[in-house]
Amino acid sequence: MGGSEIVLIIFVALLFFGSKAIPDIAKTLGKAMREFQKATNEIKREINDAGGLGDEIKDLRSTIQGAKSDIEKGIKTHTSEIDHDIKEIKHDLEEGIKTQTDEIDQEIKEIKHDLKEGIKTQTDEIDQEMKEMKTDIKEMKTDISQGTEDIVHTIDEEAKMD
């Protein structure tokens, strides 16, 4: 309660009971509060002295605290196990990905090598065919030259005969 609320209560009490009755009312309220506090303390003392209910409450609190502690430890243990499992899975995945990447890189190298070899083989075959074609062309030129000489010779002989 704030100060203004207490002043308001006192003012209302003055209006209802008058200034002469207030000290008696305050005295009666004080006695009632002392009696209430005394009864409360006596009940607490009886509970503590009797020990039954107080000990049971203490035992119950202790049991609850123990269960709470066990649950927290269990949660921490399971959380640690889950974290460990996640780390292992992550490691396994990373290793698997690395292995797969290495295998793919090796396959790419092999494919490049095979392509280079295939291209070299094709180039060598084309070069060989071109050499053979050049040889064939030279032979054809020789044959054509020979044929031309034969034709010229035949024409000359026919011209001499006529």
Order of alpha helices (4+ residues) and beta strands (2+ residues): alpha-alpha
